[in-house]
Structures are given as C-alpha cells and as structure tokens.
Amino acid sequence: MGDVLHNMPVVNDLLRHAPDAQIDWVVEEAYAYLVKLHPGVRKIIPFALRRWRKTLLSRTTRHEMAQFYRDLRAEQYDMVLDTQGLLKTGIIMGLAKVSSHGKRVGLANGTEGSGYEPVSRIFHSESVQVDVHTHAVLRGRLVAAHACGYQISTPARFGLRAPEHSPAWLPESAFATFFHGTAGTFKKWPRANWIEIAQSLAAQNMSILLPWGSEEEKMEAQQMAAHMPNATVLPKLSMEDAIVLAQRTSLAIGVDTGLTHIAAAYETPTVEIYCGSPRWKTEGNWSSKIINLGDEGQPASVEAVLHAISALSAKDNKHQ
C-alpha cells in the first residue's frame, strides 16, 4: 500500500507539466481501489502476482495472466516508469510496448534499507541515480522529473478524491483513530502509551476508533479498548472502508503504516509515530497538518504526542 500511495504525487507532477498526458497504472489488484481515487489516472491495469503464484498451473490463473499481458500491450507508450526497482516491476516494464521514440526509465540504485534489485536496470533505457536517503515520495517524483525533463519545485500533492460512501459505523461527531497495528513488531508503540493518550482524549469528550488488520491486531485492539472507556473496536474493514476512515477521522495517530500515511496524504490532522523505522523514509513533510515524532530506536514519548495533538487542535481552531 505504501509504495502505491507514495507514487500518487508523480501523477500530479506529470499532469502539471503535461496537462494532456494520458496515464495508465499497473498495480497489485488489492490496491486498485486506492488508484481509482486519483482522477488523473486514465486506466488501471490490475496485476495479481501474489494470488497467481499460489495457483500457477490452474486454467483460471493462466487466463488471467494472458489477459493482463493483452491489457499491458494494448497501448504503445511514450514513457514507462518504474519507481520500485524490483525484478518483477522491471519485467513488467520490459513487457510494456513503447513507441519508436519511447523510453523506459527507472532507478539506478536503491535507498538505504530498500528492497532494490540491481538486475531491474537491464530493462531500462535510462536509469536515475538518487541519494541513499531519498524520501519514498521524492524518489518516484525524481524518476518522473528526469524522464520528462522538468524540475521539482512544489510540495508533494496526492490528488486523491474523498471516497463517496459512508459506513454505518462512522461516528457523526468528531473522533480520533489510533492506527496502532503494523506487520513489523519493531514499529509498534507500547500499549500503555496508547491508553494514556486515550485517557487524555476522553477528558476532551473525543471518541476513539480502533481498526485492525489481523486477528492478532484485533486482540490487541480489544485489550486496549478494555482500558479506554471512549474507544470502539471496529469490524474488519475493506480497503474502501479503511480509506474512508483515514480520510474522515478528525485526528489520526498512528505508527509507520499504510493507513497512517493515507491519512497524511489526505492532509488529515495526523501524528505519525516512528519507533523502529527511519523517519526520513516516509515522514509526512508536505503539510503543516502532519507532525512526525520519534525515529528509529527513539520512540516518541507520550508527552510529545500530547503536545502534537494540542498543536494540531490549535491550528484547526485557528482556521475555523
């Protein structure tokens, strides 16, 4: 999800410099809905490698793979961009059809800690060198800027439409959301800290929603809610509902995880908490409505988070 989200500003950049550009996007099928929320994307080409590799020999899988190939080859592109630098994305780049003057542009190197695979360069006609500490959003923007010959001169803008539907569980009054769950346990913030923040918000009569993405996270949310009189554990959310939550919440507080970054992309008042991952990689640095705290090996304190909440509340009241 993060890789998809972090490339949204590339679409905005391209359309700013070439308003008539027609942009297609190859995306893992689970995240196609997220790409649909960007009005600048003309066509989405779903890719289902995660599912296909489990049933490579089935007739259905072979049919879907053949259809993907036909969809990818249906257009002749002037430019194909790969901002991930993986073998699988390089292969997709190589399969795409380019015009006689077209080019394939990707990364010449990876950033620190990324999953970059040097073999991906064999599919490039041009490779872009980036600093090893380049932010995940800036990395893709630099590839596109090199390919099209422009300079990046504006903050990142994600251009996402607000989802149109309203789930039944969505509160009518202001609420906070704790994006506490993450697949990487090293990114977690201590449970006691979340409870202390919830108690402070309860004093302000603000309710809290606790989403989860796995049975382990659900159990964790339930255990936290038992000590939070103002908290509700949500049902299992679809991708659509999760994005609604990130966009509509009055205050997002979360660790380094996809839904926290989606809230930041919508410029929802957001406190991003870094515990076990480097802040420079993904911090929300495009809006004053986002406050980034902590860093790798230096988790934010409860006091710092409470101060950030107060600062965001003061900004919100000022603009009302």
C-alpha positions in Angstrom: 0.0 0.0 0.0 2.8 2.4 0.9 4.5 2.1 -2.5 1.3 2.8 -4.3 0.4 5.8 -2.1 3.8 7.3 -2.3 3.7 7.4 -6.1 0.4 9.5 -6.3 2.3 12.8 -6.5 4.0 11.5 -9.6 0.6 11.7 -11.4 0.1 15.3 -10.2 3.6 16.3 -11.3 3.2 14.8 -14.8 -0.2 16.5 -15.3 1.2 19.8 -14.1 3.9 19.8 -16.7 1.9 17.9 -19.4 -1.8 18.6 -18.9 -2.8 16.4 -21.8 -0.8 13.3 -20.7 -2.7 10.0 -20.5 -1.5 8.0 -17.6 -2.1 4.3 -17.0 -1.0 2.5 -13.8 -0.1 -1.2 -13.3 -1.0 -2.0 -9.7 -1.4 -5.1 -7.5 -5.1 -5.9 -7.5 -5.6 -5.4 -3.8 -4.7 -1.7 -4.1 -6.6 -0.9 -7.3 -9.3 0.9 -5.4 -6.7 3.4 -4.0 -5.5 4.2 -7.5 -9.1 4.7 -8.6 -9.4 7.6 -6.2 -6.9 9.6 -8.3 -8.8 11.4 -11.2 -5.6 11.8 -13.1 -5.2 8.0 -13.9 -6.9 7.1 -17.1 -6.6 3.3 -16.9 -5.8 0.8 -14.2 -4.2 -2.5 -15.1 -4.5 -4.9 -12.2 -1.7 -7.3 -11.5 -2.3 -10.3 -9.2 1.1 -11.9 -8.7 0.5 -12.6 -5.0 -2.5 -14.6 -5.9 -1.3 -16.1 -9.2 1.8 -17.6 -7.8 -0.3 -19.8 -5.5 -2.1 -21.4 -8.5 0.2 -21.0 -11.4 -1.0 -24.2 -13.1 -4.7 -23.5 -12.9 -6.6 -22.6 -16.1 -8.1 -19.6 -14.5 -4.7 -18.2 -13.5 -3.3 -18.7 -16.9 -6.3 -17.0 -18.4 -5.9 -14.0 -16.1 -2.2 -13.8 -16.8 -2.8 -13.8 -20.5 -5.4 -11.1 -20.1 -3.0 -9.0 -18.1 -0.4 -9.3 -20.9 -3.0 -8.2 -23.5 -4.1 -5.3 -21.4 -0.5 -4.2 -20.9 0.3 -4.5 -24.6 -2.9 -2.8 -25.8 -1.2 0.6 -25.8 2.0 1.9 -27.2 3.6 4.2 -24.6 5.9 7.1 -24.9 7.2 6.5 -21.5 7.2 3.7 -18.9 8.3 4.5 -15.4 9.4 2.1 -12.7 9.9 3.7 -9.3 10.4 0.5 -7.2 13.4 -1.1 -8.8 12.4 -4.7 -8.4 12.8 -7.6 -10.8 9.1 -8.1 -11.1 8.5 -4.4 -11.9 11.4 -4.4 -14.3 9.9 -7.4 -16.1 6.5 -5.6 -16.4 8.4 -2.6 -17.8 10.0 -4.8 -20.3 6.7 -6.3 -21.4 5.1 -2.9 -22.0 5.1 -1.7 -25.6 6.8 1.6 -26.3 6.7 3.9 -29.3 9.7 4.3 -31.6 10.8 7.4 -29.6 9.6 5.9 -26.3 11.8 5.2 -23.2 11.8 3.1 -20.1 13.1 5.0 -17.0 13.8 3.5 -13.6 16.1 3.7 -10.6 19.9 3.3 -10.9 20.2 2.5 -7.3 18.2 1.8 -4.1 17.8 3.9 -1.0 19.1 2.6 2.3 17.1 -0.4 3.6 15.0 -0.7 0.4 14.4 -3.9 -1.5 16.0 -2.6 -4.6 17.2 -5.3 -7.1 20.1 -4.1 -9.4 19.0 -6.6 -12.1 16.0 -4.4 -12.7 18.3 -2.0 -14.6 18.5 -4.3 -17.6 15.0 -3.3 -18.6 15.8 0.5 -18.5 16.7 2.7 -21.4 17.6 5.4 -18.7 18.4 4.9 -15.0 18.1 7.7 -12.4 20.6 8.0 -9.6 19.2 9.1 -6.2 20.7 9.8 -2.8 20.6 6.8 -0.5 18.5 8.8 2.0 15.8 10.0 -0.6 12.3 10.1 0.8 9.9 7.5 -0.6 7.7 10.1 -2.2 10.5 12.2 -3.7 12.2 9.1 -5.2 9.3 8.5 -7.7 9.0 12.2 -8.4 12.7 12.3 -9.3 12.3 9.5 -11.7 9.4 11.2 -13.5 11.1 14.6 -13.5 14.2 13.1 -15.1 12.2 11.3 -17.7 10.2 14.4 -18.7 12.9 17.0 -18.2 11.4 19.2 -15.5 12.5 20.3 -12.0 10.5 19.5 -8.8 9.6 22.9 -7.3 6.4 22.2 -5.3 5.5 20.2 -2.2 4.0 16.8 -2.9 0.3 16.7 -3.6 -1.5 13.4 -3.7 -4.7 14.5 -5.6 -6.9 11.8 -4.0 -10.7 12.2 -4.2 -12.6 11.6 -1.0 -14.4 8.2 -1.0 -18.1 8.7 -1.6 -19.7 6.1 0.7 -20.2 6.4 4.5 -20.1 3.2 6.5 -22.7 2.7 9.2 -20.0 2.6 12.0 -18.8 6.1 11.1 -19.5 8.5 14.1 -21.4 11.7 13.4 -19.3 13.7 15.9 -15.5 14.3 15.9 -13.4 11.3 16.6 -9.8 10.1 16.7 -8.4 7.0 15.1 -5.5 5.0 16.5 -3.6 3.2 13.7 -1.8 1.0 16.2 -1.4 -2.1 14.1 1.6 -2.9 11.9 3.1 -6.1 10.5 6.5 -5.1 11.8 6.5 -5.5 15.6 9.6 -3.2 15.8 7.3 -0.4 14.6 4.8 -0.8 17.4 4.3 1.8 20.1 3.7 0.5 23.7 0.2 -0.3 24.6 0.4 1.7 27.8 1.1 4.8 25.8 -2.0 4.4 23.6 -4.1 4.0 26.8 -2.6 7.2 28.3 -3.4 9.1 25.1 -6.9 7.7 25.1 -7.5 8.9 28.7 -6.4 12.4 27.7 -8.8 12.4 24.7 -11.6 11.1 26.9 -11.3 14.2 29.0 -12.0 16.2 25.8 -15.0 14.0 25.1 -13.4 12.7 21.9 -14.3 9.1 21.0 -11.6 6.7 19.6 -11.9 4.1 16.8 -9.5 1.1 16.8 -9.1 -0.6 13.4 -7.3 -3.8 12.9 -6.0 -5.9 10.0 -5.3 -9.4 11.6 -6.6 -11.5 14.4 -3.5 -10.5 16.5 -4.2 -6.8 15.9 -7.9 -7.4 16.7 -7.0 -9.0 20.1 -4.6 -6.1 20.8 -7.3 -3.6 20.0 -9.8 -5.4 22.3 -7.2 -5.4 25.1 -6.6 -1.7 24.7 -10.3 -0.9 24.5 -10.8 -2.6 27.8 -8.9 0.3 29.4 -10.3 3.0 27.1 -13.9 4.0 28.0 -14.1 6.2 24.9 -12.9 3.5 22.4 -14.6 1.3 19.9 -13.0 -1.7 18.2 -14.2 -1.6 14.5 -15.3 -4.6 12.5 -12.9 -5.9 9.8 -12.7 -3.2 7.2 -12.5 -3.5 3.4 -9.8 -1.4 1.6 -12.6 1.1 0.8 -13.8 1.5 4.4 -10.2 1.8 5.7 -9.6 4.7 3.3 -12.8 6.3 4.4 -11.7 6.0 8.0 -8.3 7.6 7.2 -9.8 10.4 5.3 -12.8 11.2 7.6 -11.2 10.9 11.0 -10.8 14.2 12.9 -7.4 13.1 14.2 -5.2 10.3 13.1 -2.5 9.0 15.4 -0.5 6.1 14.0 2.7 4.3 13.7 4.7 3.9 10.4 2.0 2.0 8.5 -0.1 2.4 5.3 -3.3 3.8 6.8 -1.4 6.5 8.8 0.3 7.5 5.5 -3.1 7.6 3.8 -4.4 10.0 6.5 -1.4 12.2 5.9 -1.9 12.1 2.1 -5.4 13.5 2.7 -3.8 16.1 5.0 -6.0 14.9 7.8 -4.6 16.2 11.1 -2.1 13.4 11.7 0.5 12.5 14.3 3.0 10.0 12.8 4.9 8.0 15.4 8.2 6.4 14.4 9.7 3.7 16.7 11.8 1.2 14.8 12.0 2.6 11.3 13.8 5.7 9.9 11.7 8.8 9.8 13.4 10.2 6.8 12.0 7.5 4.6 8.2 8.2 4.8 7.5 11.1 7.1 4.7 13.4 6.0 6.7 16.5 5.1 4.2 18.2 2.7 1.7 19.7 5.2 1.6 21.6 8.5 -1.3 19.3 9.5 1.2 16.4 9.9 3.5 16.2 12.9 6.2 13.5 12.8 7.6 12.2 16.1 10.3 9.7 17.1 12.8 7.9 14.9 14.5 4.6 14.5 15.3 3.4 18.0 13.9 6.6 19.5 10.2 6.2 20.1 8.2 9.3 20.8 7.1 10.0 24.4 3.5 10.3 25.5 4.2 13.9 26.4 5.5 14.6 22.8 2.3 13.1 21.3 0.0 15.0 23.6 1.9 18.2 22.7 1.4 17.4 19.0 -2.3 16.8 19.5 -2.6 20.2 21.2 -0.7 21.9 18.4 -2.9 20.4 15.7 -6.0 21.3 17.6 -4.9 24.9 17.9 -4.2 25.0 14.1 -7.6 23.5 13.4 -9.4 26.1 15.7 -7.5 28.9 14.1 -8.7 28.0 10.6 -12.3 27.5 11.6 
